[in-house]
Amino acid sequence: MKNQATKRQKELLDVIYQYIKDTGYPPTFEEMREGLKVSSNQSVIDLLVKLEKQRIIKKNESAARGLAILPLGYEVLGKPPLVAFLGFTSAGSPMETIEISGEWESVGSDAAKLKGEVYLLKISGNSMINASIEDGDVVLVQKQKEFVSGDIVLAQIGIESTVKRFISQDKAPYVYLKPENPNYPNILFKADTKLEGKVISILKDGYWKPIK
């Protein structure tokens, strides 16, 4: 895997990685030119095209800084993945998610094994304390479409979001979101309730730990 990229491609990949790590944003063409010490945008474009074809990076043409490093890219670099720190969500009453721009954080090598989109969220509230998710904790969320009863999930309710345990059963109330704190009520599913992702890990005492 590691020899898939040429030396020059790897140099550009490293420029992208370091820029995201240092600033929180992917670099512009100008910043990539400066990092590679070249004067032509075309040189950068050619390298980006090749990296994308090899599934080392992903480009979003609709965004000015629309670059993301894929799991293979981190393997090529031999560096820990960078996961976007999207903002705050609630482990209490549902609240509107607050986006935090420009913050990324390195996570352990396990994240490289994950398929799909992963991101970090900071928890506000104490409705999940019996699952060891406390106010101020940071959790790792994997975006997915299928869930099983018992998963701890990030749920979107209208414009608000919350972290709860997803419950699906064959008796009333059938499908609902369950807090892990007896002081909070269950949240019944409504037309505007959508599950966005599964909480798969939590940062505790400087270490990533599995969710119970």
DALIN-V77187 format. One record per helix or strand of 3 or more residues. SS is the DSSP state (a for helix, b for strand). FROM is the first residue (numbers start at 1). LEN is the number of residues. If there is no record, write none. Layout:
SS:FROM:LEN
SS:FROM:LEN
This chain:
a:2:3
a:7:17
a:29:8
a:41:13
b:57:3
b:67:3
a:71:7
b:82:9
b:104:3
a:109:5
b:118:7
a:129:3
b:138:6
b:152:6
b:160:9
b:175:4
b:193:12
b:207:4
